Amino acid sequence: MRLGKLLTVTLFGESHGAMVGALIEGIPPGLPIDEDYIQQCMDMRRPGGHFASKRKESDIVEVSTGVYEGVSTGQPILLVIRNNDARSSDYSFIPNHPRPGHQDMVMNIRTDGHADLRGGGSSSARLTAGLVAAAAIISPLLGEIQIDAHVGAIGDIEAKPIEICPPEWENDLCKSLRCRDPSAVELMKECIEKVRSERNSIGSRIDLRVTNLPIGIGEPWFDGIEPALGRAYFAIPACRGVEFGRGFSAVSMTGIEHNSPWGGSSSNPMQTGERPDGSLAGMTSGSDIHARIALKPPSSIAQEQTTLDLEEDAQKQLVVKGRHDPVLGPRGVSVAIAMTKIVLADLILRKRDVV
């Protein structure tokens, strides 16, 4: 449950335990800590209306160690986020009747029956609160680098590419759905309401762009910028696919179509052409990095499903009660941004360490 090498973020807690949070190690001393900005990031993790779970957590971040008079001391920073609205009775059927699509069965076997499985336990998306808080803390390390993301698709409804969408949420529905394309959100809303009325869920995709990147961030081969980001994105709960740049469309392209020539000048080289790769040989090229993250439909649905009952040793019907998201993309936007910040901050510190 740890991400990073020089700068590390370790998650802790359970969905229905007393708290969740993160321990950040490797932050240099003197980094300003903006508590208002931290809370803004936590609020963004909570989309509203019909598009999210009805679980209401205040998500107040307690900065317990490693900060003095508003700046980091260089010591580990412990972030604590209390759980105040867990409803464990909704999970009384676990572990005897494990849910389809969840970790109940495998975690129960892995721990010989000793895991806290309520609400997903330590595998729950609730733990992404610690990631978002940690990323807010380390944001100043990124300098001029900008990270932008939105919901690029829900079901078969596609938003426009993020680079041609308005830079801010155009209206309240755009903000609730975390989609910057006002022409797509009404159809997305109708899609979500339809699957929710059917007691079902729907898949989604997050589109992300990183701009103002200098050349040379990333380590060759296994800790390259895209391998490192890909590893982090695949850790986002429900992620089923990650695509960078032109992704799988590169399969049908020729080399002359895919290559991006160098232009600019010797003092300011830059790639030309349509959407040039933001990464070459594991290092940033100076061009924007584009990523798309596919999320499966949420597994907890109120529709009747057939799954194994361990007590009776036979399949039985199960209806999952509780408060669950019908779609994950709106909540996942802030998590994807947080993952990107943490990976970039670690790689930036590693590059400085080498230089």
N, C-alpha and C positions, 0 to 999 in steps of 0.2 A: 504493500500500500504506500510505496514511496516513489516519487517521480523526481528525476534530476540527478546530477552528479556533484557539481560544485555548489549549486544552489538546490536544495532538496525540499520537497513538500511531502510530509507524511500525514496521511489521513487517519483519523480514529473515530470511534463511536459507533452506535447502532441507531437505526431508524426510530426505534421505540425505547431506546435507553435514555439516560439522563441528559446526554449531550452528544453533539458531533463537533468536529473541529479539525484543525490542522496544526502541525508543528513545522515551522519554516527554519531551516538551518542554512548558513552560508551567506546571509545578507550582510553586506559591509556596513560599518558604523556610519552614522550621519545621514541615513536615508530619511527624508521627511515622511511622517505618517499622518495621512489626512483621513480622519475618522468619518467626516461627512461623505467623502468620496467612497469609502468602504461601504457605508450604508446605501448609497446610491446603487452601487453594484449589486448588493444583496437584494434591493428592491427590484432590480431589473430581472433577477432570477425568478421572480414571481409574476407571471402573466395573470390576467384576471378573467372574469366572466365565466363563460361556459367552457373555456379552453384549458382549464387546469383543475387539479384536485381541490376539493373544498377544505383540505387541511390548512389551517391558518397558523403559521408560525411567525413570530415577530422578527426572527433572525437578527437579533441584536448581537453584534460581535464583541466579545470581551477580549481585549488585548492584554494578556495576563503577564507576559514576561518580554524582555528584550527591547523595551521602549522606555525612554526616559526623556521628559520634557519635549515630547512630540517628535523625537527622532530615534532611529534604531541605535542600539548600543554595540551591535556586532555579535551579541549573544542570540541564542535561539529564541524565536518569537512564537509563543503559544497562543493560538486563537481558539476560544471556546464559544460555542453557539448552543444555547440550551434548547431542549425539546420541551414544548409546553402544551402541544395539542395532539399527542399520540393517543390512539384509541385501540388498544391492544385486543379488546374483545372481538374485533373484526377478524382476528386471525386465530380464533380458538380451534379451527380445524387442522392447524399445522402442529406437528409434522405428519400426522397420520394420513392426511389427504393432500399431498403436495400439488401445488398449482402447475398447470401446463405453462411452459415458457419461462419459468422462474428457477431460481437456484435452490429451492426448498429441498428437493431430493438429493442433489449432488452435495450440497453443504452439510446436510444431515448425515450422509454417509461418510463424508470426509472427516467430520469431527466426532464420529461415533455417537451422534445424538446430543452433543453438548453445545451446539450453536444456538444463538438467539436469532430465530427466523422471523420474528414479528416484523411485518412491513418490509421484509427483505434484509433485515439485520444489517450487517456491515457491508453488504453488497448493494444496499438501497441507494437510489438516486438522491436520497436525503443527504448523503455524504458529500455531494457536489457543493453543498453550502460552504464547506471548508475550503474547497478549491477556489470558489469565487472570492472568498474573503482573502485567501492567500495571494491570489493574483492582483487584487486591489492594492495590497500592501507593497508588492514588488513593482507596480506599474512605473514608478519614476526611473527604474533601471533601463527602460526601453527608449528613453530619449524622444526623438522625433518619429519613431516608428508608430504607425497607425494601424489598428486592427478593427475591421468592420465586418459584421455578419448579420444575416437575416434568414428567415424561413424562405427557402427557395422553391419548395414544393410541398404540398400536402395531397396525398393520393396522386391522382393524375393531373392536378391543377398546378401549373408552372407559373412562377413569378418571373418577371424580367430579370436579366443579369444585374447583379448588385451595382455594378459600375454605372449603369444608366438609370438607376432608381433615385428618387429624392434622397438627399443625405440625412434627413431626419424623418421621424414618423409623421406621415402626412395627416393622419387623423387618429382618433381614439382606437378604432378597430385595427389599424396598422400597428399601433403600439401594443394592443392586447395580444395580437397574433405574432408580433415581432417580425412583421413582413413590411418591407419598404415600398412595395408595389401596390398602390391604391387600387389599381385595376384588377388585382387578383384576390384581394382579401374578402370581398363579398362572396365569391364562389368558394373560397376556403372556409368561410364561416358556415355556409350552407352544407358543405361536405361534412364538417365536424358535427353539426347539429343532427344531420341525418344518421351518422354512425352512432352517435350518442343515443338517439331515440331508439335505435335498434339494439341498444346495450352492447355495442361493439366498439372497436377502436380503429385507427387508421395510421399508416406509415407517413413519414415526412422526411424532409431533407434540409440541412443547413448549408447555406452558401457563405463562404468566408473569403475575405481579401485582406492581405497585409501589404501596406504601402510604405514608402520612405525607407526602404531597407538599404543599408550600405552593402557593398560587395564584401563577401568573404566570411559571413557568419555561418557556422556549421563545421562539423568535423568530417573528413573523408570517410566513406563507407558507412559503417553501422550507426554512427551518430551524426549522419548528415542531416541537414535541416528537414528534409521531407521524411526520412525514416524516423527521426525523433518526433516530429509532429504526428506522423501516422500512428506511431505507438501510443501517443497520448490520446488522439482522437478515437482509436479503437477501444480505449478504456472507458469512454463515455458510455454510461449504461444504455443498452439497446442499439449501439452502433453495429451496423452490418456491412458497411462499405465506406471506403475513403478514396477520393479521386483528386489528383493534383493536375493543375494546368489543363491541357486538353484531354487528359485522362484516356479513357478507352476509345475515344474517337481517333486517337493516334494510330490505332490498329489499321485503319483504312487510309492513312495518309502516306505519302511518299516523303523521302528525306528532304527534298527541296521544298515541300509544302510545310514540313514541320520545323525545319531549321530557322532560327532567328538570327540574321546577320548582325554583326556589331557595327554600330555607328557612333555618333558623337565625336569625341576627340580623344587624344591620348591622355589628356588630363581629366576627362570626364566621359569614359566609355559607356555606352548604353546599347541595349539590344533594340532592334527595330522590328516591325511587323506586327501581326495581330496576336495579342496575348502571348508574348514571349515567356519562356520558362523562367520562373523566379528562382530556380535552383539548378545549378550545373555541378555535377560530381559531388553532390552533398553540401555545396556552399551557395549562399545567396549570390545571385547574379546582378543585383541592383534593380531588377524588374519586380513587378508585383507578384506575390504568391497568391494563387487562387486554389481553394480547396472546396470540395463538396463532401458532406458527411451524411450518409444514409442511415436513418433510424427506423427500426422495425415498429409495427403497431404495438402499443403497450399491451403487455401480456395479461394484466388484471382487468377482466371485463365481467360485467354482470350477467352475461349470457350463459346459459347452462352448457357445461363442457363435461366430457367423459374423461376421467383420469383414475389412476390407481389409488385404491384405499388400502393402506398398509395393514390396518387392523383386520380387515376382512379378506385381504389378499385377493382382491378382485376389483375390476373397474367399477366405479360408481359415478353418479352425476355430482357435479360441483358447481355452485354459483358463488363467485368471489364477491363478497360484500366489501364495504369500505369506501374510501374516497380516493379516486384514481384519475389520472389524466387520460382523456380520450385520444390525445395526440401529444408527442413529446417535443416536436420541433420548437414551439414557442419557448419552452423552458430551457431547451438545449442550447439556444443561441448564446446566452451568457456563459454557459459551461464551455462551449467551444472557444469563445474569446479568452476565458480564463486559462484553459489548457495552452492556448497559443502564447499567452503572456509568460507563463511559467517556463515553457520550453525555450522560448527566445531569450528570456533573462538568463537562464542557465548557460546557454550557448554563447551569449555575449560575454559573460564572465569568464568562460573557458577560453574564448578567443583572446581576451585581455591577458589572461594568465600565461598564454603561450607567447604573446607579443612581449 
